[in-house]
Amino acid sequence: MKRYLFSLAALIVLYSCSPTQQIRRSAENGLLQSEPLKTAHVGISIFDPAANKYLYNYQGDKYFVPASNTKIPTCYAAMKYLGDSLVGFRYSTNGNSIVIEPSGDPSFLHSDYKIQPAYQLLQQYQNITIQKPLFEDEFIGSGWSWNDFKEAYMAQRSNFPIYGNTVRLSLKDNKQIQVAPSYFTTNIEVGEPLTVGFTIEKPWEENRFIALAGNSKSAEIPFRPTIGTIQALLADTLNRKVELDIATTKRPANVLHSQPTDSLLRPMMHRSDNFFAEQSLLMVSNEKLGVMKDSKIIDTLLKTDFKDLPQKPRWVDGSGLSRYNLFTPQDFVTILNKMKNEFGMERIKVILPTGNDGTLVNYYKDLDGKLFAKTGTLSGVVALSGFMYTKKNKLLVFSVLVNNHQSSATNVRRAVEHFLMGVQEKY
């Protein structure tokens, strides 16, 4: 009897000290009780794919605003449906003329890409016709903050992006504003003398930029990418005649591939590029449905690739700028596990930032090459979902979503970092 009781006591002690129990205690007595998260709404899911079981779930089935973690399903869709190389545009030629159907590719004349196959092809023709593709979306997404329309991180969406759909301005000799692309030079108004720097005002519906006295030496401002603006901007850049054909619906037969797909997805996830994310989802929509509309492709993906998600999300944009998005931690774990199974960790390691890299710079410095994750930040929102190799080299998939915190984002991130570092050490 004594031997039985001793064995039972030993089992209880062993169980209480198991890694799963340690994770639970660390979360409930540490992370959830930490000052930055004490009054916040928190969801945590940690999954062991080798054992096919959750090690820990705390409100893992509850919905949260995910901020830029929304880029995770967007990235999955792009990895699956955009192929190895992006479709720059479809085209047909006749003598000295070329007809192009844009694909929504955001790399065209973007400063990130020094080699521009699409530009090089267009230079070979004197007459260019843009065959207007079916673009049914608005310039900005549902639920985006209108206050931010002048910020570079909210560049507006379009069927034919050019120069990242932004204007770059810089002050030369504290007097003259230099503009790129130069097409917009005549759109700059100097409202008052500029002696130190400037600030830019812009009406919502106009591509008119008003420079007022301020402290900035440079600025990047989104322009409104109407098809007429794109037509004029392309004509100015190429010094070619550019016309529109909005009636033709037959797609040109030839395809111009622009950039490797992962060269778009890597900055999208590393620096959390909203514009790349939005255009990626529109490109997926164009390839699968023949029309650029995020609500249509989201509905399609939720009924096909994501029909097995534990909780059906409310998904409204590609980037996570919208607070209308609602996902659960278990949703992100499921999507990330699908990414691993379908595309492999080696590709994922290229696309997602690791410790002390991208938006994780100055965080998880000891987990370089061991943690690969996507951050998410809005006011009151901090999210982190991804993969982590433990000290015992076990691969875990995790999602930590924090909503309605009243602390600084840095303090919340540090609390989550402390928790995950502990999991990495113990499991």
N, C-alpha and C positions, 0 to 999 in steps of 0.2 A: 504493500500500500504506500509506504514511504517512497519507494522507488518510483511508483506511478506518479505520485504528487510532485516529486522532484522533476520528473521528465515533463509533466504538464507545465510546471512553472518555467522550465527552461524553454519550452516551446512558446509560451506566452511572451517571455523576454525576447526571444529571437524574432517573433512576429512584430513585436512593438518596435524593434530596432531595424526592421526591414527597410530597404530604400523607399518603398512606396509609402510607408508610415512616416518616414523622415521627410519626404516631400510634403505630405499633408501637414505635418507639424510645422515645417518651415513656412508653408503658405499661411496657415491659420494663426500661428503665433508670431510670425515674423512679418511677411509681406502685407497681409490684410490688416494687421494692427499697426503698421508703420504710419507715422504722422502724415505723409503725403497722401496715403490711400485710405485712411481710417474712415472717412465719410464718403468715399467714392463708390461708384458702381463698378465691380470688378468681375471678370470672367477668366478662368484659367483652364486650359486643357493640355495635358501632356500625354502623348501616345507613343507606345513602343511598337513600331511596325513589325519587328521580327517576331514578337510574341502576339501581335495582333490584339493588343489590349490597351486600354487607358490606364496609366499609372495614377492619374489624378484628374478629377473634374470638379471644378468649383464654378457653378453657374455656367457650365460649358454649353448648355442648351438654351441660354438666354440671349436675347438680341442686344447688340451694341452698335453704335455708330463707329465704323472701323477706320475712318479717315483713309490714308493712303494704303492701308492693307487691302483696299478695294482693287489695287493694281495686281493683286495675286490672281484672281480669276481672269482679269484682262490678260495677264502674262501667259497664263495657261492657254487661253484661246488663241493668242498670237503664236505661241510655240507650236500649237497643233495645226493651225489653218493657214499660216502665212508662208509655210515652206522654208527652205534654207535661205532664200533671197527675196527681198521685197519687190513687189510689182511697182515700178515707178509710174508707168502708165501703159496703156495699150495704144497701138498706133497703126496707121496705114500710110503709105506714101504714093505719090503720083508726080513723077518728074521732080520739080523744085518745091513741091508742097508736101506737107505732112499734117495729118489729122491725128489728134491725140485725145484719148479719154483718160482723165486723171483718175488715180486710184485712192487718193487721200494720203499718199506717202509724205510724211513730214520731213524727210531727209533732203528734199530738193532745195538746193542752195542754202542749206542750213550750215552754220559755221562749224559744226562738229565734223562735217564730212568734206574733206579736201578734194577727193576724187568724185566727180559728178557725171556719171555716164548719161543721165537724162539730158543735162545741159549740153554735153558734147554732141549728142545726137541732134538736138534742136538747132544747134549752130550750123548744121550742114544744109539747112533748108531756109529759103527766103520767105515762104508763106506758111504760116502756122495757123491751124484752126483748132480751137478747143471745142471738142464735142462734150457738151455739158452732161456729166453723169447724174444719176438720180440721187441727189442729196436732199434728204427730207428733214434734216435736223436743224435746230437753232444754232446760232453762233456760240452760245454758252449753254451749259447743261442745266437740267432741272435741279433746283435747289442750290445753285451756286450763289455765293455772296456777291450781290451787285456792287457793294462797296469796293471790291477788289478788282474791278474791270480794268483798271490802269496798271495792275501789277503784272510783271513778266510771267509769273507762275500761272496766270490765268489767260494765256494766249487763246484767242478764239479759234474754234474749229472751222474747217472748210473742206471742200472736196478737192482743192488743189492748193495745198500749203506751199508757201514760198518764203524763204528767209525766216522760217520759224514763225511766220505771221507776227513778227515784231519789228519795231523801228528802234535802232540804236542811235543815241545822241550823245555827243561829248563836246565839252567846251574847250575851244582853242584860244589860248592867250587871254582868257577871261573876257572875251569879247564875242567871238563868232562860234556858233553852234555847227558842228559837223554832223552830217546825217548819213546813215547807212540803213537801207539802200538809198542812193542819192535821188531816186525818183521822188521821195517825200520832202526834198529840200524846200520846194515852194509851198509846202503845207505847214511850215514852221512859222509861227508868229511870235515875235519878241514883244511882250507886253510892257516891259520896263527895262531900264539899263541893267546889264548883268556885270557886276564887278567882282564877285567872289565865286558864285556858282548859280545854279538855277533849280527850279522845280517846274514840273510840267502839268498843265491842266489840259483835259481833252473832253470835248462833248461826247456822249455815249454813241450817237449815231453818225458822227462825222469823223473823217480822218484829218482832223485839224488839231495841231499841237501848239499850245500856247505856253511860251517860256516866260516864267516870272522869276524875279530875284529869289535866290535860295542858296543852299550850301552844297548841292550836288555838282560834281564835275562830269558825271555821266548818268545815263538812264536808258532803260530798255522798256518800251511801251508797246503793248499790243495794238495792232491796227485792225480795223473792221474789214474782214476779207470777203467783201462782195465779189461776185464773179467779174463785175466790171473793173474793180480795182485790180484783181489778179490779172486780167487781160492787159490793162494798161501797164502794170508793173513788169509783166513778162516782156511786153513789146519794148519797153524802155531798157530793160536789162540786156536783151538780145539784139536790140536795134533791128528788129524784124517787124513785119506786118503780122499782127495777131488778130484773128477774127473769132467770133463765137458761132457755134451751130447748136442751138438749143432744141432743135426739132428731131434730129436723127437719133434713133434708138438702137440701131444695129451696132454691135461692138466691133471695133477694129480687130483684125486677126492676130497681129504681132504683139508680142509682150516685151517690154524693156524692163529688165531687172536692174535695180539701182544699188542696193547695199545688202550685205549679209543681215539676215533678220536679227541675229543676236547682237549686232552692232547697234541696233535700235533698242532692244530689250535691256541690255546691260545698263546704259545711262538712265533708262526709264526706271529701273529698280535701284540703281546705285545713288542717283541724286534725286530720286522720286520725281521724275519729270512728268508733270501733268499733261503737257501738250502731246508728248510722245504716247502717253497712255490713251488719251482720247482718240488720237488719230489711229492708233493700233486697233482699237475696237471698231472704229469706222471702216478700217481696211478689212478686218475680218468680216464685217457685215457685207461689204462690197463683194468679197470673194465668195461667200456662201450664199448670199441672197440677191446679189446684183443691185443692191441699193444701200446707201449709207444712212443708217438710222439706228441709233444705239438701242432704243426700246425694242425694236424688232429682233436684233441679234441677241440681246439679253434674254428675251422671251424664248427664242430658239435654243439657246445654250442651256437655259434652265429646264427645258423639256427634253434635252438630249444628254449632253455631256455631264450636266450637273443635276440630273433627275434623282440621283441617289444621295444627295446631300441630306444630312440628318434633319436639318430644319431649312425650309425653303426661305431663302433670303429675300429681302427687298433690295434690289440692285438697280440703280438708275443711271450710273455713268461709268466711265472707264477709269477715272483717276482717283475718285474718293473726295473730290472737292465738295460734293453734295452731302449735307447732313440727312438727306432722305435715305441714304444707304443704311441697311440694317443687316448684319451678319452675326452668327454665333461663333464662339471659339471652335466648336466642333466642325462647323462648316469649313473654316480655314484649314484645320487639321486634315479633313477629308480631301480638300482640293490639293493641298501640298503633297499628301501621300499619293494622289493620282499623278501629280507631276513627277514625283520620284519614280513611280512604277512605269510610266509611259515614256519618259525622256531621260531618266538616269541622273544620278547625282553629279556626274562629271559636267554635264551641261548646266545643271542648276548652279554649281559652284562658280561658273563663269558669269552667270546672270545676276545672282543675288550677292549683295555685299557681305563680307565676312567681318570678323572683329576688327575694330579700329579702321574701318574702310567705309567710304561713301557716307551715307547718313548715320553710320555707326561709328564714325571717327570719334576718338576719345572714349569709346565704350567698348567693353569686352576685349581689352587689349591682350589679355592672356588667352583668348579664344580665337586668335587669327588662324584660319584653316580648320577650325572646329565648330564654329557657329556661322550659319548662313541664314540671314533673315531680312524681312521687310519691315521697316518702321512705318508709323502713321501718326500724324500730329494735326490736331485742330485745337482751337480754344476749348479747354476742358477735356480733351481726348488725347490719350497716348496708347498706341498699339504696337505690338511686336509679335510677328508670327514667322516661323521658319523651322530650320533644322539645327540640331546640336549633337555633336559627338561627345559622349561622356568620357570621363577619365578611364573607364574600362572599355572604351571604343565602341559603346553601344550607340546606335543612331536613334535619336528621339525626334518626334515632330511635336511642335508646341505652338500655342497661341495664347497670348496674354492681352486682354482688351480692358482698358480703363476708361470709363466715362464719368463726367461730372465731378472731376477732381477740382479742388480749390487751391492747389499748390502750384508750384512752377513745374513746367514740363520736365525740366532737368531733374528736379527732386524725385518726380515719379519714375523717370527712366532709371535713376540710380537705385531706387528701391527694387524695381523689377530686375535690374542687372544683378544686384546682390542676391536675390532669390534664385535666379537662373544659374548663376555661378555656383551656388550651393548645390543645386540639382546636378550640375555637370560634375561636381567633385564627388558626390555621394553615390550616384547610380552607375 
